[in-house]
Amino acid sequence: MMDKSLRFSGDKETELCVRIHFCRRIKEKRISFGGCRVSENMYATQLNKIDKAMDKVHPDLQFDFNPQLSGL
């Protein structure tokens, strides 16, 4: 659902904000994957998509988003 909505937005900054928020909420809620490979893969996929989106934004925005990525 998130991918479909982000595709319509077409803005990499929005994509980064949403994906970082999603991953941060998982960390804040201390959701344990308990060896569930599907959940682990979903989280890892989001991190990979964040890295790819970071490469496509302006360096100033990369600098702004880097502190948010440190806890993920």
C-alpha positions, 0 to 999 in steps of 0.5 A: 500500500505504501509503495502505491501511494508513494508512486502517485506522489512522485516526490523523493523527499516525501518517499524518504519521509514516509519510509523513515517514519515507518521504520522509526515507528517499528523501532520506537514500538520495539516490535520484535520480529521473533525470527519472522523472515517476512517481517525482517525482509519487509524492514530490510526492503524499506531500508534498501529503498531508503538508501536508493531514494537518498541517492536521488535527492539533492545533497542538501536533503541528504545531509538533512535526512542523515541524522534521521537514519542513524537510529535505524 
